[in-house]
């Protein structure tokens, strides 16, 4: 993977693929600007070398042009964070955009409108990629969160420009996540939560090969309980997840890896913050009840393992942390990861949201901006956008 220190960008126009796919509230206000802030080191690096910047990002999944998915809030937030004047183009490509790009002076910034307004973006359309390339002399990809997709703005464009490289964020993401697999300080503890075992079989298998302990939380613990013959009540437990969970339990025993499951649970009658709640001293969920968080004994046990880790990888909450009655387990794990003296890597998505909710996002070694990209890299998959820069 080519990096910025391998190319000359001074005084050149640079097309930068960023990941400003940030969450918006009902009024269109940004609720978490972490991805925008994560791009700042690369943008500053380029501006310090008198580059002219063309920024490109997607936002959401619009079906063609949709004002609700405009990047105007992202352009405004970038200006608020930096004081830079950021001009938002009214479209993605075309004569008007080309004219604006050609009129930019060194140090100026043009942000294209949401690139998914062009249907050819997700199809890796060659003509669209050529139109992107015509706007600049150099291509820099800093959008790790989109690197597992082969799109026009991160794969097709590379064939259309003479000079291309990974930005500082993409470089750090790939190197840090790869290192947790290839040469982690020991013991390596993997914490895997979320909803479905089938979504994370590849991740779990990867850590059964490499980790000293794997801690399971969230709704994905219920297929493991079902495989062991326990009652799961009305908890989320897909039938197709039970057999994969049974195989993972057998593999963990075969490989002598400590695969830890909760020993107690917080349960509710409904998926609601106002529901009737019980702390269950055990894991057999009665009929009519739903497991919604790991219990205090499990939280303490998991925190103890994390405290002794040389390196930690965390992806997925321990429960329905967005509702306060069921946030304690995820909060305990988040605090333990933040306090861990070893290397701590948090794999984006809900885990990143949990860290932000608890005010701990600045207390981990690396907080990934990728969700799916992080998981695919852990699984050993080749990321198309990274491969394109090799």
Secondary structure, DSSP 8 states (H G I E B T S, - for coil): --BGGGS--TT-EEEEE------B-TTS-BS--HHHHHHHHHHHHHHTTT-EEEEE---S--SS--GGG-SHHHHHHHHHHH---EEE-SSSSSHHHHHHHHT--TT-EEE-S-GGGSTTTTTT-HHHHHHHHTT-SEEEE--GGGTTS--TTTTGGGGG-SEEEE-HHHHHHHHHHHHHHHS--SSEEEEE-SS-TGGGHHHHHHHHHH-SEEEE-GGGHHHHHHHTT--BTTS---HHHHHHHHHHHHHHHHHT-EEE--SSEEEESSSSTTS-EEEESSS-B-TT-EEEEE-HHHHHHHHHHHHT-SEEEEES-SS-TTSGGG-HHHHHHHHHHHH-SSEEEE-SHHHHHHHHHTT-TTSSSEE-S-SHHHHHHHHT---HHHHHT-
